Amino acid sequence: MPRVHELGGSRNRAGGGLNPASEVLDWYRPRRRAYPWRAGATPYGVLVSEVMLQQTQVRRVVPAYLRFLDGFPTPAVLAGAPLADVLRAWSGLGYNRRAAALWKAAGAIVAQHGAAVPSDPAVLARLPGIGPYTAAAVASVAYGVAVPAVDTNVRRVVARARLGREPSEVPAAQVVEAAASWLDRDAPGAWNQALMDLGRELCRPEPACAGCPLRATCRFRAAGRVAIHPPRRGEPFQGSMRQVRGRIVEELRAVPEASVGGLARRCREPVDRVAAAVSALASDGLVRAGPAALAGRAGGRVRLGA
């Protein structure tokens, strides 16, 4: 099975000389084995890591990734496992719909692609729960496909370094176009991961330019720009329905099944709020809820899995 592509020796060239941005790969070189999904990972391992890394800090993903691959080492094993077992293995990562989507994607990989993770970004993007960024990341990192992988961190680096603007000031399509023109086609996986690391470690909303390998050529810095902090959007997690849903899934990881009333007591939430969360979880395929539970009755039974 193919393994993740290593950092190559050649880099972007212009007129026979090294492009100034090639310093990014030199900066990245010591980091290329920092995480288990970079050192000899299979395409499936890269896919698992990218799904886990969505909205979750790297330090939380590393131990969960190793445990998950130990239990589900191939797409076939994952696809053949009960969803309840997959959701239990996902404990600590949050956003449990990602686990269900990865499980469904494994089923599609087995049924439609002979249990091999596809290399074509367009094909990858048609898998359940796999968007354009994840598809590009898997294709470039696992197979060396020359396609930019533009997540939030990369968008910030590209917008600032190449366009001299904040991401909020330019259309997303323009950032993707700039990322594609800047891509190192000899080592696209390493390049994409280097920009991800830069955005996560240095080119943060409040940038740390002193240690950045792009400081000499960054248009944002050259223009003397000051970082803009956009207002936070979205519902706060504390007290949200998302928090209630997460608590319910966590409770069900420990027991074969529970009643709506029992979950309400353990979660310290009103029965009607827990019932609403159970109904939403059932719609997402994360729990099985009987008719009484879906009707909001305290005695209704709920269990993990579709």
Salt bridges, closest charged atoms under 4 A:
GLU6 OE2 - ARG33 NH2 3.56
ASP26 OD1 - ARG11 NH2 3.37
ASP85 OD1 - ARG88 NH1 3.68
GLU166 OE1 - ARG160 NE 3.09
GLU169 OE1 - ARG165 NE 3.46
GLU169 OE2 - ARG225 NH2 2.84
ASP197 OD1 - ARG38 NH2 2.74
ASP197 OD1 - ARG200 NH2 2.40
GLU201 OE1 - ARG31 NE 3.34
GLU206 OE1 - HIS229 NE2 2.91
GLU250 OE1 - ARG253 NH1 2.52
GLU251 OE1 - ARG266 NE 3.16
GLU257 OE2 - ARG301 NE 3.10
GLU269 OE2 - ARG247 NH1 3.41
GLU269 OE1 - ARG273 NH1 3.09
ASP284 OD2 - ARG97 NH1 3.69
ASP284 OD2 - ARG245 NH2 2.75
